[in-house]
Every structure is written in C-alpha cells, then in structure tokens.
Amino acid sequence: VQVLKANIVKKGIYIMKKIRSTVALSLLAVAAGSLSSCGSKGVEFWTCFGAKYTSALGDVLTGVENDSGVKIINSSKGSYKDIFKQMTLSIGSGSYPDLAIGYPDHFAKYIASDIIVPFDKYFTDEMKEDIYEEYLTENYFVDSNGEKKLYGIPFNKSTEVFGYNGTFIEYCKWWGEQNSHTDWDLGNIPTSWQEWDRRGDNYMTVYDTLVGSALYGKRDSTGEPDPAQFKVYAKANTPVDKDGFAINDADGRECLIDMRDANKDSIRLISWDATDNAFITLIKQWGAKYTELPESQLSEAVEDRVGDVLFASPAEKGKVIECLKFFKNLQTRRIFNTPPAGEFSSDSFKNGQVMFMVCSSGGLSYNTKTPTYRFKLAPIPYYDNGVDAPRKYVISQGANICMTDRHPNLAGDCWKVVEKLTRGKWQTEWCLKTGYYPCSKSAAESPEYQDFLHEADPDKIAEYAAAHGISVEERTAEVYSTQARVAYREGSQVNSDIYMNKDYGWHKFVDDAFVGSSDVRTVVGDALMLTFNGEHISADPNDDNAYWTDVLNKLINRSEIKNHDNINIVK
C-alpha cells in the first residue's frame, strides 16, 4: 500500500508537471507566433564542434539555407559535455534552441524534461530505408504510453579505428631482415588482442632499438618509405639545425621517426585514447555486460526509468576481471596503456612514444600533424582466444539531432534543415569535409563519396589524369597531398569495406541510454587507470580476488552513480 501511494504521488507530480509544461509551452507558442508575424529570426541550432569542424559546418549550413530557404542560426557550445550542461540549464528558463546536437543519453534527459518532440510525423518510409538502421536504433525511445518513437536523427557518425605508424612497420620488417628475425613476421600487424599478447614483445624489442635515436630515410609521393634508404642516427650524431630540429642528412634523407628524447620508461606500443570506450568495448569483447535498461522499465515515464549497472554483478564480474587482468599484463610489459589524464594518445603518437593507438575516426586529423611518418589505419583488435568464436565489437559513436518544442510554428522549417543535413548532397559534403561517416545511403552511395573512397586506386588515378590532362605522378601527388586527406579516406574505407561488410563479422554497438547513463560512462573512464596504477586500491595485490574486487568496488561506489535515483547497481 505504501509503495502504491508513493507511486500515485509520483505519477501525480509527473502529470502536474506535464500540465504546467503544456501551459507554459502554449504561452511560448503564442509568443513565437507573434514574433513570426513580424518575421522570424530563423531556426536556432546548437552544436558542439571545434573550430575546424564548426567552420566546415558553416559552409554546409549556408548550402542548406540556400536549398531550403530556411534561415539557420548556428551557435557552437563547446564540447558535448558543454552542450548537455547548457541545454539542461536552459530548460528552466525555456531558452533552449529549436535544434540541438546530442547523444541518446542526453535525449533521455530532454524527454524526461518534456522539451523535445519526436520526428515520426515527418519520417517517411523512404527516409527510413535511406538512413542506416544501425544509426537509427539508438534514437528510438518508448514514451510513457508505451509507444516507440523516434526522437533523434543521426548526423555525425564515427567509430574507433586502429591508427599506426606505417613507417615504423616498414622499419620493423627491415630490422627483422637485418637481424635474421624474419620468422617474427613483423610486417603483418596482429589483428586480435591475444595475438598482441603473443607477439607484442617482438615489436617492443625493435621499438627499443630506436630509443634515443632518429630514423632517417626517403619517401615516395604516397608517403611510403624506402627501406633501402633507412639509416639510424644516435642523438649525438643526428643532423640538426641551429634550433635543434632534425634536418636532412648529407644524402638527402629526412628524419622519419624522431625518438632522440624518448626513454624506455616513457614509451608504450599501443594506447587507447578514450578510456571510457576502452572499458566498455573491451569487457564486451570479453563477453561481459556493461549496463542495461530492463524491458520492464519501458512502461515507465522516461524520468522514472532505472537502468542496471551490471559489470560488477556476480554474472559479469569474473569476465570483467579476466579482461582487466589481461590488459594489466600487457601494460606491465609496455605493450598497452592509456594516455595520462588530460592528454590524448595523439600527443604521444606524434612524439614517437606510441606507435599504435585506438582512436576516433572523427578526429583523425589530430593524428597527422607530423607529416614525416606514414599514418595508416586498420580495424581495432578484437577478442580471439582460438577456442570461442571471435568477438568483433566496435563502438558506434557520434551525435544526432533533436528537435524541441520551443517554437511549434517553426517545426516544419526545422525538419527541412534536419532532412537536408542528414541525407544526400549536404550530408555527403559534411562527410567529405570532416571524415565523419555517412549516416544515409544516399550520401554513402553518391558519386562524390564513392570517388573519394576510391580516388587512390591506380586505375582511378590514371583515369583522372587522362581526363584532366595531367600526369599520373601529378594526380598521385594530389591524392596523397596531406596526411589528413589520406587518413579521412583510409578511415572511411575501414568503415565501409570492413566494419559495415557483414562478411567480416564486425558488430557496431551502443550502450543503453537512460537518465544517468552518461554518469556511468564518466565513472568507468577511470577503470583502466585504477587497473594500471593501483594507487587507490587498498587490497593486497597478492590477494588476487580481493584486489580486483576492490578495483570494481571503487567504481560502483562513486557517489555520482551510487546515489543516483535512475541507476540500480547490481552486485
């Protein structure tokens, strides 16, 4: 009876809130209508990209304005965390925008606050067929009436890829031949974590030979080094200019990898940039569950739903600990690590202190600032113990666009903007400018995007050169003109040719979104730090079970999730 009374009161509060919200929105609609009669200022769109991508978006939005006749007022709010914070603060004052970029867990909060409206009214069967289903799935929410509705449209999508220093691989092959270690197969990088466990020490042996030195050589027009020209200089003998920068040697070789100031304690073979993604992805590859929104909660109002945190539960704990112990072992052997707090793997990568890294395909340009090495891309390593079926899981990232109820009279204009941004011409243009993946088939299959994907094919280079009256060498130089261009293209090929090709067996996934799920993600971002450092763990390291239990307890006892009304920690 007491529980029933509590639920009635809770639902009563929810209904009263909805009534107040409806009245307030009606007043806002009247005000908006009055403003509209004097000429609307346009659709206000809040985004959260850095300067480079905001500039690219500005060009795209100008095109959308010209095509749709809708004025768009774009306002960048910093990072994804910043826009979520500002959207949350704006709810009380009703000053939120008409459209906003965000993640599904953000949208759960907005739905709970009753400020965003579903797109079902506008979303036709043709559009549903066009936009990739795997990107739509996370945008569906079941409302308080039990109806499944679409609250977001995918816009900028990425995933994680395995970036590596291709020049280092060529050096490893050369070193193996010079030192009679061709049996190490250093030219073919491992594809699974278990293979890195078996062969990682071989790469570290070669890596250590460069510490305190610099690798010099020559490259062709595609950036590939010529191993016949390799020469390693000790720090004291490295050709430098008056400011200490490495310069070409007497034979015209350039510095390809500079490790003059590195030491063995500072280098790690592999780094994973996003520590939260690392934990979530790796435990999934190891067969464990992270979080889950139980089906029984779907009949509850969004703000009342309780999501389960499962990674420390009896059913999942053993698999999670097995995963953490595996990577602790790799970290001890300098094969694997995560970047220091406040830093990125790209910082260490550019300095030669990391040679491989798992990074976002949406930020590849940050890894190509040093133009001497040949930056290359591959799928991330996966779980394959040789007994169970390989577990090829890679997280699906990127944001979606939601529409608010701020100005109901502008809903039609808002949809025009959303539809043009996420499909066809302008989605293609956005992807070409940023390296994000197409959200729709009309963009992915467009001639412009296909030309981009295949522009480095020898036949395509020859065709283009003949059609434009230039030499093959000139066209090759254009295709490989910048590292960022090459990274965008090769990262997009990993996605289109491998991740999205069912023959390769990859699965893109997203974790369940609910109010509070973003807090869980923040907490598990510290999981690998606790695993590797152990400085906050009180249990005896020799007591295996107690030590790893303490690591997990440190996570689930964090106040931001332990005391959260929408989070149930299963333990």
C-alpha positions in Angstrom: 0.0 0.0 0.0 2.8 2.4 0.9 4.5 1.7 -2.4 1.3 2.2 -4.3 0.7 5.5 -2.5 4.2 6.6 -3.3 3.7 5.7 -7.0 0.4 7.6 -7.2 2.1 10.7 -5.7 5.0 10.3 -8.1 2.7 10.0 -11.1 0.6 12.8 -9.8 3.7 15.1 -9.7 4.6 14.0 -13.2 1.0 14.8 -14.5 1.1 18.2 -12.8 4.5 18.9 -14.3 3.1 18.0 -17.7 0.1 20.3 -17.2 2.4 23.2 -16.2 4.7 22.4 -19.1 1.8 22.4 -21.6 0.5 25.7 -20.3 4.0 27.2 -20.5 4.5 25.9 -24.0 1.2 27.3 -25.1 2.3 30.7 -23.9 5.6 30.3 -25.7 3.8 29.2 -28.8 1.6 32.3 -28.7 4.7 34.5 -28.2 6.5 32.7 -31.0 3.5 33.1 -33.3 3.5 36.9 -32.5 7.2 37.1 -33.4 6.6 35.1 -36.5 4.1 37.6 -37.8 6.9 40.2 -37.6 9.4 37.9 -39.4 11.1 35.0 -37.6 14.8 35.3 -37.0 15.3 31.7 -38.1 15.9 28.2 -36.7 18.3 28.3 -33.8 20.7 25.3 -33.9 23.1 24.5 -31.0 26.2 22.4 -32.0 29.4 21.4 -30.2 32.3 21.1 -32.6 35.8 22.6 -32.5 36.8 25.5 -34.7 37.8 23.4 -37.7 34.6 21.4 -37.9 32.4 24.4 -37.0 33.9 26.2 -40.0 33.1 23.2 -42.2 29.6 23.1 -40.8 29.2 26.8 -41.6 29.8 26.1 -45.2 27.3 23.2 -45.2 24.6 25.2 -43.4 25.0 28.0 -46.0 24.2 25.4 -48.7 21.2 24.1 -46.7 19.9 27.6 -46.2 20.1 28.3 -50.0 18.4 25.0 -50.8 15.6 25.2 -48.2 15.0 28.9 -47.9 15.2 28.5 -44.1 17.5 30.8 -42.1 19.7 28.9 -39.6 21.3 30.5 -36.6 24.2 28.2 -35.6 25.7 28.5 -32.1 28.6 26.3 -31.0 28.5 25.5 -27.3 31.9 23.9 -26.9 32.1 20.1 -26.2 29.4 17.5 -25.9 29.5 17.9 -22.1 29.2 21.6 -22.5 26.1 21.5 -24.7 24.4 19.0 -22.4 25.1 21.2 -19.5 23.8 24.3 -21.3 20.7 22.5 -22.6 19.9 21.3 -19.1 20.3 24.8 -17.6 18.2 26.3 -20.4 15.2 24.1 -19.6 14.0 26.0 -16.6 14.0 29.3 -18.5 12.7 28.0 -21.7 15.6 29.4 -23.6 16.7 26.2 -25.3 17.2 26.2 -29.1 15.0 24.7 -31.9 17.5 22.1 -32.9 20.4 20.6 -30.9 23.2 18.1 -31.3 23.4 15.4 -28.7 23.8 11.8 -27.6 20.9 9.5 -26.8 21.6 9.7 -23.0 21.3 13.5 -23.4 18.0 13.0 -25.2 16.7 10.8 -22.4 17.1 13.8 -20.0 15.4 16.1 -22.5 12.5 13.7 -22.9 12.2 13.4 -19.2 12.0 17.3 -19.1 9.4 17.2 -21.8 11.2 19.6 -24.2 11.8 17.6 -27.3 9.3 16.2 -29.8 9.5 13.0 -31.9 10.1 13.0 -35.7 7.6 10.3 -36.5 5.2 12.8 -38.1 7.9 13.7 -40.7 9.8 10.4 -41.1 8.6 8.6 -44.2 9.2 5.0 -45.2 11.6 6.3 -47.9 13.7 8.1 -45.3 13.7 5.1 -43.1 15.1 3.0 -45.9 17.7 5.6 -46.7 19.2 6.2 -43.2 21.2 3.3 -41.8 19.2 1.3 -39.3 22.2 0.8 -37.0 22.4 4.6 -36.5 18.6 4.9 -36.1 18.2 2.3 -33.4 19.7 4.3 -30.5 17.3 7.2 -31.3 14.1 5.3 -30.5 12.6 5.7 -27.1 9.4 4.2 -25.7 7.3 7.0 -24.2 5.1 6.9 -21.1 2.2 5.5 -23.2 4.3 2.5 -24.3 4.7 3.8 -27.9 8.1 3.6 -29.6 9.0 7.0 -31.1 11.9 8.5 -33.0 13.5 11.4 -31.1 16.8 11.8 -33.0 18.1 11.7 -36.5 21.8 10.7 -36.9 24.1 13.4 -38.2 27.8 12.9 -37.5 28.9 9.3 -37.0 32.2 7.8 -36.3 33.7 4.8 -34.6 37.1 3.7 -33.4 39.9 2.6 -35.6 43.4 1.3 -35.1 45.9 4.0 -36.2 49.5 3.2 -36.6 52.9 4.5 -37.7 53.3 2.7 -41.1 56.9 3.8 -41.3 57.6 2.0 -38.0 56.2 -1.2 -39.5 58.5 -0.8 -42.5 61.4 -0.3 -40.1 60.4 -3.5 -38.2 60.4 -5.5 -41.4 63.8 -4.1 -42.3 65.2 -4.7 -38.8 63.9 -8.3 -38.9 65.6 -9.0 -42.1 68.9 -7.4 -40.9 68.9 -9.4 -37.7 67.7 -12.7 -39.0 64.2 -12.5 -37.4 62.0 -12.8 -40.5 60.2 -15.6 -38.5 58.8 -12.8 -36.3 56.5 -11.7 -39.2 56.9 -8.1 -38.2 55.3 -6.7 -41.4 51.9 -8.2 -40.6 50.5 -6.5 -37.5 48.4 -8.6 -35.1 44.6 -8.4 -35.5 43.5 -9.8 -32.2 44.4 -8.9 -28.6 45.6 -12.5 -28.0 48.0 -12.2 -30.9 49.3 -8.9 -29.5 49.9 -10.8 -26.3 51.9 -13.4 -28.2 53.9 -11.1 -30.5 53.9 -7.7 -28.8 57.2 -8.3 -27.1 58.9 -8.7 -30.5 57.7 -5.3 -31.6 58.9 -3.9 -28.3 62.4 -5.3 -28.9 62.5 -3.4 -32.2 60.9 -0.3 -30.7 63.6 -0.1 -28.0 66.3 0.0 -30.7 65.1 3.5 -31.7 65.1 4.9 -28.2 67.5 7.9 -28.0 67.9 7.9 -31.8 66.2 9.0 -35.0 65.3 7.1 -38.1 66.2 8.8 -41.4 65.1 7.8 -44.9 63.4 8.8 -48.1 59.7 8.5 -49.1 57.9 8.3 -52.4 55.0 10.5 -53.4 52.5 8.4 -51.5 54.4 8.8 -48.2 55.8 5.2 -48.2 59.4 5.0 -47.1 62.1 3.2 -49.0 63.7 0.7 -46.6 66.9 0.6 -48.7 67.5 4.2 -47.6 67.0 3.6 -43.8 69.7 4.9 -41.5 69.5 5.2 -37.7 71.4 8.1 -36.1 72.3 8.3 -32.5 71.2 11.5 -30.8 74.7 13.0 -30.7 75.2 12.4 -34.5 71.7 13.4 -35.7 71.8 16.2 -38.3 70.1 19.3 -36.7 69.7 23.0 -37.5 70.7 25.8 -35.1 67.5 25.3 -33.1 68.0 21.6 -32.7 65.4 20.5 -35.2 66.2 17.4 -37.3 67.2 18.3 -40.9 68.1 16.2 -44.0 71.4 14.4 -43.9 74.2 14.7 -46.5 72.5 12.2 -48.7 69.1 13.9 -48.7 67.4 11.6 -46.2 64.8 13.2 -43.9 64.0 12.4 -40.3 61.1 10.0 -40.4 60.8 9.0 -36.7 62.4 11.2 -34.0 62.9 9.4 -30.7 66.0 11.3 -29.6 64.4 12.5 -26.3 62.5 9.3 -25.6 63.4 6.7 -22.9 62.2 3.2 -22.3 60.1 4.2 -19.3 58.1 6.7 -21.4 57.2 4.5 -24.4 54.3 2.2 -24.9 53.5 0.2 -28.0 49.7 0.7 -28.0 47.5 3.4 -26.5 43.7 3.7 -26.3 42.5 7.3 -26.5 39.0 7.2 -24.9 39.3 5.4 -21.6 35.5 5.0 -21.2 35.2 3.5 -24.6 38.1 1.2 -23.9 36.5 -0.3 -20.8 33.0 -0.6 -22.4 34.3 -2.1 -25.6 36.9 -4.5 -24.1 34.6 -6.0 -21.5 32.0 -6.6 -24.3 34.7 -8.3 -26.3 35.4 -10.5 -23.3 31.7 -11.4 -23.2 30.6 -9.3 -20.2 27.6 -6.9 -20.0 28.1 -3.2 -19.1 24.7 -1.6 -18.5 21.2 -2.5 -19.5 17.8 -0.9 -19.5 15.4 -3.7 -18.5 12.4 -4.2 -20.7 10.2 -3.9 -17.6 11.3 -0.2 -17.3 10.0 0.7 -20.8 6.5 1.2 -19.5 7.7 3.8 -17.0 8.0 7.5 -17.8 11.4 8.3 -19.1 12.4 10.2 -16.0 11.4 7.3 -13.8 13.2 4.6 -15.6 16.0 2.8 -13.7 19.0 1.4 -15.7 21.0 -1.6 -14.4 24.8 -1.3 -13.9 25.9 -4.9 -14.5 29.7 -5.0 -14.8 30.2 -5.7 -11.1 27.4 -8.2 -10.8 28.0 -11.9 -10.0 27.2 -12.9 -13.5 29.6 -10.5 -15.2 32.3 -9.8 -12.6 34.5 -12.8 -13.5 34.7 -11.9 -17.2 35.4 -8.3 -16.4 38.2 -9.2 -14.0 39.7 -11.6 -16.6 39.7 -8.7 -19.1 41.3 -6.2 -16.7 44.0 -8.7 -15.7 44.8 -9.4 -19.4 45.4 -5.7 -20.1 47.3 -5.2 -16.8 49.7 -7.8 -18.0 50.1 -6.0 -21.4 50.6 -2.7 -19.6 53.3 -4.2 -17.4 55.2 -5.3 -20.5 54.8 -1.8 -22.1 52.6 -3.2 -24.9 49.5 -1.3 -23.9 48.5 1.8 -22.0 46.1 4.8 -21.9 47.1 8.4 -22.1 47.8 10.4 -18.9 44.9 12.4 -17.5 44.1 15.5 -19.6 46.2 14.2 -22.6 45.5 12.3 -25.8 47.2 9.4 -27.4 47.8 11.6 -30.4 50.2 13.7 -28.3 52.4 10.6 -27.6 51.9 9.3 -31.1 53.3 12.5 -32.7 56.3 12.3 -30.3 57.2 8.8 -31.2 56.2 7.5 -27.7 53.4 5.4 -29.1 53.3 3.5 -32.4 49.7 2.2 -32.4 46.6 3.6 -31.0 42.8 3.1 -30.9 41.3 6.5 -31.7 38.1 8.0 -33.0 37.7 8.1 -36.8 36.1 11.5 -36.2 39.4 13.1 -35.0 41.9 11.6 -37.4 43.3 14.9 -38.4 44.7 15.4 -34.9 47.0 12.4 -35.5 48.5 13.7 -38.7 50.2 16.8 -37.5 53.7 15.4 -38.0 54.0 14.7 -41.8 57.1 12.6 -41.9 55.7 9.1 -40.9 53.1 7.3 -42.9 49.9 7.2 -40.9 47.8 4.1 -41.6 44.6 2.7 -40.4 43.1 -0.8 -39.7 40.2 -2.2 -37.7 40.7 -2.3 -33.9 42.0 -5.6 -32.4 39.3 -8.0 -31.2 39.0 -11.0 -28.9 40.0 -14.3 -30.3 41.3 -17.0 -28.0 41.3 -19.7 -30.7 38.5 -21.6 -28.9 35.4 -19.4 -28.8 34.1 -17.6 -31.9 36.0 -14.2 -32.4 34.2 -11.3 -30.8 34.5 -8.3 -33.1 32.8 -5.5 -31.3 33.4 -1.8 -32.1 31.5 1.1 -30.5 29.3 3.3 -32.6 29.9 7.0 -31.8 28.7 10.4 -32.9 25.8 12.6 -32.3 22.2 13.0 -33.5 19.9 16.0 -34.0 16.8 16.5 -31.8 14.0 19.0 -32.3 12.5 20.9 -29.4 9.1 22.3 -28.8 10.5 25.9 -28.4 8.7 27.3 -31.4 6.0 24.9 -32.7 5.4 27.2 -35.7 8.9 26.5 -36.9 8.7 22.7 -36.7 8.3 22.4 -40.5 11.4 24.6 -41.1 13.3 22.6 -38.5 12.5 19.4 -40.3 13.7 20.8 -43.7 17.0 21.6 -42.1 17.4 18.2 -40.4 16.4 16.3 -43.6 18.9 18.1 -45.8 21.7 17.8 -43.2 21.4 14.1 -42.8 20.7 12.8 -46.3 22.0 13.3 -49.8 24.1 16.2 -51.0 24.8 18.1 -47.8 25.4 15.0 -45.7 28.0 14.0 -48.3 29.6 17.4 -48.2 29.8 17.3 -44.4 31.5 13.8 -44.5 34.0 14.9 -47.2 35.0 17.9 -45.2 35.3 16.2 -41.8 35.9 12.5 -42.3 32.7 11.5 -40.4 30.9 8.5 -41.9 27.7 9.0 -44.0 24.5 8.4 -42.0 22.5 7.7 -45.1 22.8 5.5 -48.2 22.0 8.5 -50.4 25.3 10.1 -49.1 27.4 6.9 -48.9 26.5 5.8 -52.4 26.7 9.2 -54.1 29.2 9.5 -56.9 31.1 12.2 -54.9 31.6 10.0 -51.9 32.5 6.9 -53.9 35.0 8.9 -55.9 36.5 10.0 -52.6 36.7 6.4 -51.3 38.4 5.1 -54.4 40.4 8.1 -55.6 43.7 6.3 -54.7 43.0 3.2 -56.8 45.7 3.1 -59.5 43.0 2.8 -62.2 41.2 5.8 -60.8 44.4 7.9 -60.7 45.1 7.0 -64.3 41.5 7.8 -65.4 41.5 11.2 -63.6 44.9 12.1 -65.0 43.9 11.4 -68.6 40.6 13.2 -68.2 42.2 16.3 -66.8 45.3 16.4 -68.9 47.8 15.9 -66.1 50.4 13.2 -65.4 49.8 10.2 -63.2 52.6 11.5 -60.9 50.8 14.8 -60.5 47.5 13.2 -59.7 49.2 10.8 -57.3 50.7 13.8 -55.5 47.2 15.4 -55.2 45.7 12.2 -53.8 48.4 12.0 -51.2 48.8 15.8 -50.7 48.1 15.8 -47.0 48.1 13.3 -44.2 44.6 14.4 -43.1 43.2 13.7 -46.5 44.8 10.2 -46.6 43.5 9.5 -43.0 40.0 10.5 -43.8 39.9 8.3 -46.9 41.5 5.3 -45.3 39.4 5.6 -42.2 36.3 5.7 -44.3 37.4 2.6 -46.1 37.8 0.7 -42.8 34.2 1.6 -42.0 32.6 1.0 -45.5 34.7 -2.0 -46.6 35.2 -3.8 -43.3 33.0 -2.7 -40.3 29.9 -2.5 -42.4 30.6 -5.5 -44.6 28.8 -8.5 -43.0 31.4 -10.9 -44.4 33.9 -9.7 -41.9 31.7 -10.4 -38.9 32.0 -7.0 -37.1 29.3 -5.6 -34.9 28.8 -1.9 -34.1 27.1 -1.4 -30.8 25.8 1.3 -28.5 25.2 1.1 -24.8 21.6 1.6 -23.5 20.6 5.2 -22.9 18.8 6.3 -19.8 18.9 9.2 -17.4 22.2 8.8 -15.6 23.9 6.5 -18.2 26.3 9.4 -19.0 27.4 9.4 -15.4 28.2 5.7 -15.5 30.2 6.3 -18.6 32.2 9.0 -16.8 32.9 6.7 -13.9 34.2 3.8 -15.9 36.6 6.1 -17.7 38.7 5.6 -14.6 38.6 1.8 -14.7 41.9 1.3 -16.6 43.7 4.0 -14.6 42.8 2.1 -11.4 43.8 -1.2 -13.1 47.2 0.1 -14.2 48.2 2.3 -11.2 46.5 0.7 -8.3 47.4 3.7 -6.1 43.9 4.0 -4.7 43.4 0.2 -4.1 43.8 -0.8 -0.5 43.6 -4.6 -1.0 46.8 -6.7 -1.0 48.0 -7.1 -4.7 48.9 -10.7 -3.8 45.3 -11.4 -2.9 44.0 -11.8 -6.5 40.3 -11.9 -5.8 40.3 -9.1 -3.2 42.5 -6.8 -5.3 40.3 -6.9 -8.4 37.1 -6.8 -6.4 38.4 -3.6 -4.8 39.0 -2.1 -8.3 35.4 -2.7 -9.2 34.1 -1.5 -5.9 36.0 1.8 -6.3 33.9 2.3 -9.5 30.4 1.3 -8.3 30.8 3.2 -5.0 31.4 6.5 -6.7 28.8 9.0 -5.4 27.6 10.1 -8.9 26.2 6.7 -9.6 25.8 5.1 -6.2 23.2 7.6 -5.1 21.5 8.2 -8.4 17.7 7.6 -8.5 17.8 6.3 -12.0 20.7 3.8 -11.5 20.5 0.3 -10.0 23.9 -1.2 -9.3 23.6 -5.0 -9.5 26.2 -6.6 -7.2 
